[in-house]
C-alpha cells in the first residue's frame, strides 16, 4: 500500500514556493534590461516587471522628413526590450518555483498566487 502524502509538508513547500515567487517578483522591479535599434540610435530600458524606464534617441536620428523611420526604431527597440524583460522574468520565476512553472499542465500547481 502506497504511503499517503504528508499534506502539512506539502503546504509548507507550497508556501515556501509562494514566498520565493514574491521575492523574485520584487527583485524584477529593480532589474533593468536594455535594447537598441538602428545601431544604437534608439535605446530603450525596461524593468523586469515591464515598466518602461527610459527611451534615448540620438539627436542625429531626428530627421523631420523621415519621422517614420525613427518611430520604427523606437518600436523595434521597445519590443526587443520587452522580450528581454520577459525572458528575465521567466528565468527568475522558474528559479523560484524550482522549474515547476515550465512543466506543461502544472499551471502553477493550481494554487492561487502561483
ABEGO torsion letter per residue (X at the ends): XBBBBBAAAAAAAAAAAAAAAAAAAAAAAABBBBBBBGGGABBBBBBAAGBBABBBBBAAABBAABAAAAAAAAAAAAAAAAAAAAAAAAAAAAAAAGGAAABBGAGGGGBBGX
